[in-house]
C-alpha cells in the first residue's frame, strides 16, 4: 500500500508541474520534499529529450512498480 501511495504522489507531482503555481502551496511543497529526492536519482542518468521533455518520472514509476512486484514475490515466497 505504501508503494501505491508513493506512486500516486509522483503522478500528482508531475501533473502539478503543468501548473507551476500549484507547487507553491503547502501540498506542492510537501510533495516536492517527498518525491524530488527519488526523482533526482533518475534525473542524474536520464537527460531531458530535446532539452525539455523529462521522462525520468516515467522510468521512476516503472522502477517503483518493479520493486513493488519483487517485494511481493519475495514476501509471498517466504511466508507462503
C-alpha positions in Angstrom: 0.0 0.0 0.0 2.9 2.4 0.7 4.2 1.9 -2.9 0.8 2.7 -4.3 0.5 5.9 -2.2 4.0 6.9 -3.3 3.1 6.1 -6.9 0.1 8.5 -6.8 2.2 11.1 -5.1 4.6 11.0 -8.0 1.8 11.2 -10.5 0.2 14.2 -8.7 3.6 15.9 -8.5 4.1 15.5 -12.3 0.6 16.8 -13.0 1.3 19.8 -10.7 4.3 20.7 -12.8 2.0 21.6 -15.6 0.5 24.3 -13.4 3.6 25.8 -11.6 1.5 27.9 -9.2 0.3 24.7 -7.5 3.8 23.8 -6.4 4.0 27.0 -4.3 1.2 25.9 -1.8 1.6 23.6 1.2 0.7 20.4 -0.7 3.1 21.3 -3.5 6.0 21.9 -1.1 5.2 18.7 0.8 5.2 16.6 -2.4 8.4 18.2 -3.5 10.1 17.2 -0.3 8.9 13.7 -0.6 9.2 13.0 -4.3 12.1 15.1 -5.6 14.8 13.1 -3.8 13.6 9.9 -5.6 13.2 11.5 -8.9 16.6 13.3 -8.7 18.3 9.9 -8.8 16.8 9.2 -12.3 17.3 12.8 -13.5 21.1 12.3 -13.0 21.1 9.5 -15.6 18.3 10.4 -17.9 18.6 13.7 -19.7 15.6 15.6 -20.9 14.6 14.7 -24.5 15.3 17.7 -26.8 16.1 19.7 -23.7 12.5 20.0 -22.4 10.7 16.6 -22.1 11.6 15.0 -18.8 10.9 11.2 -19.0 12.6 10.4 -15.7 9.3 10.3 -13.7 8.0 7.6 -16.1 11.2 5.5 -15.6 10.9 6.1 -11.8 7.3 4.9 -11.8 8.4 1.7 -13.7 11.2 1.1 -11.3 8.8 1.6 -8.3 6.4 -0.9 -9.8 9.2 -3.4 -10.5 10.4 -3.1 -6.9 6.9 -3.5 -5.5 6.4 -6.6 -7.6 9.7 -8.0 -6.5 9.0 -7.4 -2.8 5.5 -9.0 -3.2 7.2 -12.1 -4.7 9.8 -12.3 -2.0 7.3 -11.9 0.8 5.0 -14.3 -0.7 7.7 -16.9 -1.2 8.9 -16.5 2.4 5.6 -16.7 4.2 3.6 -19.0 2.0 
